[in-house]
Amino acid sequence: MKKKSFRAKQDNSSLNFFKTLLTSLAIILVFSILPNSVSFIKNNFKSNEVVFNSSKQSFNEILDKQNKKNKIIKDRFSWNIFEDIDVFGKDEEDNDPQRLSASTIEELFKDNGYDLDTVKKTKLVNVGNQLTKLPKELKNIESPKKRKKLFIKIVLPLIIEENLKIRFDRKKLFEILNKNNTSSRDKAWFELKFKQYGIKNNDLAKLKIRMDEIPVSLAIAQAAKETGWGSSRFAQEGNALFGQWTWSGEGIKPLEVEKDKKHKVAKFKILKASVRAYQRNLNTHPSYKEFRIERAIQRDNDEKLDSLKLVNFLEKYAETGKEYTEVLKKIINQNSLTDFDDVDILPTSLKMKNLI
């Protein structure tokens, strides 16, 4: 028993000795490599710090440049299309990044197969129009036929797109009216549209009459007449396609105007804003009440909107009255503009990329 006990004690001592030896060796090893490790980490940290600082500086420079660029983009490209304020100063106009040349626009249209004869056959416009200004060269195109075609190509998608918005709203209007119950969302939508169309007392009958499209042929004819097919100063400088007057908003003063008249021709930041203001004008102004009634009668009789009939109710649009409406009829007939009345735009996924 004593021998066995001695052996057990002897085995424990040996084990403890080896543990102590291994621990000592480990400590020696750590302290031998620690200085080099600390030096490596320290140097590597400094190296990374230099790289980080360099990257941070470079990033900040890029960020500063991008912020400056974004500010320019924001100043020039962000707007509320309901405001009648020009985006560009006079000094910047010659270098306007949004004004493409006539030749560039023609080339873009050609590359995308946008041709008026094809549009008349297919009843489809295959481009989404984001042109914000008319080309300066438009007024210098000697061929009247060529100038008219380019003008129509530019304004046609704008007019159709704004009409489509009204069409979708009108469809939603009747869908809601056919419901058994009106939701809170529907009521909020009605409130918005009553305000948009200048209607008081929640008059649904009046909303149905006012919320409707303007025939494409009529809109093109009026734009052509008011701008001289895109060559007028008001169209070139103020994106004013329909010669609307303003007494309080931003506008361009006519060169020849009677002293007792204070009006200006309203100007817009983009062409599309001019189209929308024109539609709102015909759909809300008291002067065109008879125009809207005639349009509603055509709708009730399931007729296609007839611009040659509707134009008779726009005598108050110009000081020349009846003569003005006869000129519009002539423009519509001579240029076969009614061919565009039933034209639609291809879905967005099939359109050309946005133009500047």
ABEGO torsion letter per residue (X at the ends): XAAAAAAAAAAAAAAAAAAAAAAAAAAAAAAAAAAAAAAAAAAAAAAAAAAAAAAAAAAAAAAAAAAAAAAAAAAAABBBAABBBBABBAAAAAABAABBBAAAAAAAAAAAGBBAAAAAAAGBBABBBABABBBAAAAABABAAAAAAAAAAAAAAAAAAAAAAAAAAAAAAAAAAABABBBAAAAAAAAAAAAAAGBBGGBAAAAAAABBBBBAAAAAAAAAAAAGGGABAAAAAAGBAAGBBBAABBBBBBABBBAABABBBBBBABAAAAAAAAAAAAAABAAAAAAAAAAAAAAAAGBBBBAAAAAAAAAAABAAEAAAAAAAAAAAAAAGAAAAAABBBBBAAABBBBBX
